[in-house]
Amino acid sequence: VAKDLGLELPALRDSGVRVVSEGRTQYFALLGKTGHLVTAERIDREQLCRLAEKCVLRCEVIVEGEM
């Protein structure tokens, strides 16, 4: 995420960047030391999408400070 936003790691931490998933469960997290987007929870496709052919999990990267 840091690379995609064109930010150095200290700037990423100082900008208040966070990842928000839809719903209550936050499936993704942003590692402050590396700037990598990782899974924060186990993702069970059968539970989330049931019989849907296409299963999509959406998340947003929010930057609170200036870029």
C-alpha positions as CSV (number, residue, x, y, z in Angstrom):
1,V,0.0,0.0,0.0
2,A,2.9,2.4,0.8
3,K,4.4,1.8,-2.6
4,D,1.0,2.2,-4.4
5,L,0.4,5.5,-2.6
6,G,3.9,6.7,-3.2
7,L,4.6,7.1,0.5
8,E,7.6,6.2,2.6
9,L,6.9,4.1,5.7
10,P,7.2,6.9,8.2
11,A,4.8,9.0,6.1
12,L,2.4,6.1,5.9
13,R,2.2,5.9,9.8
14,D,2.0,9.6,10.2
15,S,-0.8,10.0,7.7
16,G,-3.2,7.9,9.8
17,V,-3.7,5.4,6.9
18,R,-6.0,2.5,7.8
19,V,-7.9,-0.2,6.0
20,V,-11.7,-0.6,6.5
21,S,-13.7,-3.7,5.4
22,E,-17.4,-3.7,4.8
23,G,-19.4,-5.1,7.8
24,R,-18.3,-5.7,11.3
25,T,-15.5,-8.1,10.7
26,Q,-12.3,-6.4,9.5
27,Y,-10.7,-9.0,7.2
28,F,-7.7,-6.9,6.2
29,A,-5.0,-5.0,8.1
30,L,-2.1,-2.7,7.2
31,L,1.3,-3.6,8.6
32,G,2.9,-0.3,9.8
33,K,6.5,-1.7,9.6
34,T,6.2,-2.9,6.0
35,G,3.2,-1.1,4.5
36,H,1.9,-4.4,3.3
37,L,-1.9,-5.2,3.2
38,V,-2.5,-8.6,4.9
39,T,-5.5,-10.7,6.0
40,A,-6.4,-10.1,9.6
41,E,-9.1,-12.7,9.9
42,R,-9.8,-16.1,8.4
43,I,-11.8,-15.7,5.3
44,D,-14.4,-18.5,4.8
45,R,-15.8,-18.2,1.2
46,E,-18.7,-20.6,1.9
47,Q,-19.9,-18.6,4.9
48,L,-19.5,-15.2,3.2
49,C,-20.8,-15.9,-0.3
50,R,-22.8,-19.1,0.0
51,L,-23.9,-20.1,-3.5
52,A,-22.7,-17.0,-5.3
53,E,-20.5,-17.7,-8.3
54,K,-18.4,-14.6,-7.9
55,C,-17.2,-13.8,-4.3
56,V,-15.9,-10.3,-3.7
57,L,-14.6,-8.7,-0.5
58,R,-14.4,-5.0,-0.6
59,C,-12.2,-2.8,1.6
60,E,-11.2,0.9,1.6
61,V,-7.8,2.5,2.4
62,I,-8.5,5.7,4.3
63,V,-5.8,8.4,4.6
64,E,-6.5,10.9,7.3
65,G,-3.6,13.3,6.7
66,E,-2.4,15.1,3.7
67,M,-0.7,13.3,0.9
